[in-house]
Amino acid sequence: MTAQQFVLEGKQVVLKENENVFVGCKLTVNMATSQAKLDACGERVQIRLNPQSRPGN
């Protein structure tokens, strides 16, 4: 990984943490900075958040 980044691309890229779900078509992660970018499949990235997942709940 000389570029220190990886790209996942396809019909759907799904990120899930517990009940929270993010869906797009392309995920680019910079390993050096820990920054990530999720690109949409058309208009918008789909996000489903569970309110109970907030810290302190």
RAVENWO-V443008 format. One record per residue. N is the residue number from 0. RES is the residue in one letter. SS is DSSP state (a for helix, b for strand, c for the rest). Layout:
N;RES;SS / N;RES;SS
This chain:
0;M;c / 1;T;c / 2;A;c / 3;Q;c / 4;Q;b / 5;F;b / 6;V;b / 7;L;b / 8;E;b / 9;G;b / 10;K;b / 11;Q;b / 12;V;b / 13;V;b / 14;L;b / 15;K;b / 16;E;b / 17;N;c / 18;E;c / 19;N;b / 20;V;b / 21;F;b / 22;V;b / 23;G;b / 24;C;b / 25;K;b / 26;L;b / 27;T;b / 28;V;b / 29;N;b / 30;M;c / 31;A;c / 32;T;c / 33;S;c / 34;Q;b / 35;A;b / 36;K;b / 37;L;b / 38;D;b / 39;A;c / 40;C;c / 41;G;c / 42;E;c / 43;R;c / 44;V;c / 45;Q;b / 46;I;b / 47;R;b / 48;L;c / 49;N;c / 50;P;a / 51;Q;a / 52;S;a / 53;R;c / 54;P;c / 55;G;c / 56;N;c
